[in-house]
C-alpha cells in the first residue's frame, strides 16, 4: 500500500470538496458545492428578501446623506473657529525660511 500525501474530504456543513495535505494538515484545494440559484427558496420569499435589502440600502443611503450634510456644517464651524483663533493670536514673526537655517 502506498501512502498518499493528500486526503480528500467532504465538508459536512457546506458539502464542499477539500484536499488536505496529510503531513501539515493544510487545505490545498477547496471546491465549493453547487447550489441552486434560488437556494431552495420560493419566489415570494426571494421577493421579500429583495425588498428588505432595498429598504436597508435606502436607509444606509439616507444616513450617509445626513452625515454628509452635517459634515459640511462641522467643517464650516471648524474653519470659523480656526479663523477666529488666528485673528485673536496673530504670529508676530514670519515663519523661518529654509535657506536661513544654514
Secondary structure, DSSP 8 states (H G I E B T S, - for coil): ----SEEEEE-TTT--EEEEETTT--EEEEE-----TTTT--HHHHHHHHHHHHHHHHHHHHHHHHHHHHHHHHHHHHHHHHHHHHHHS--SS----GGGG-
